């Protein structure tokens, strides 16, 4: 039998609600693969880890943790900003470890207003930071993965070539890739990622958009060709997780993915 992807849900859609509201929603989600965000109103702490572990025990959840990303930049040329970013990310890794998370997902760095004066400096800083995060993750025995982000928002790891360069330069082959289909769509890179790096992709974020902005629409409500996406997943025998990261029509999106990938 053909291996099938496991379909899960990111709690991003209720990030504007309190942590306790999110916990209430967990009791009703229609999947056991849940991604929580260590961000905004859902930022993790020891007490919240206990609440999440209780939910996992009663509902059989497997958690993935999305690292914080607001105002963080692991490619920052500013030493204090860089140090604060790394500190916050290491704290998040400790929470993910305490939660027995299957995977901790982080955003690579972005360019700044002075990037053009120092060509390649942000790339090098980004790599150095990921090497440091990897070392911290190894101490925990935590699996970590980096997400593709659109160049139009200043991010520096947006296409397969960037990830190939990263692996070539560091040899850190145990850091996986989280393919964000919405982000990849803005760069027309979805098929390239799936065809060129099938063994590196350990997790997928699914949401739709019209090709201009990262809208996090429901699956089938933007311009992404999901039939084609499902066909490629089948061809590469993708059997890892794919989580809905839409912020609307969440239930419908889960159903659509299930139908597409059945
Ligand atoms: Mn994402």
Boltz pocket constraint, residues with backbone or C-beta under 6 A from the ligand:
constraints:
  - pocket:
      binder: B
      contacts: [[A, 147], [A, 180], [A, 205], [A, 245]]
      max_distance: 6.0
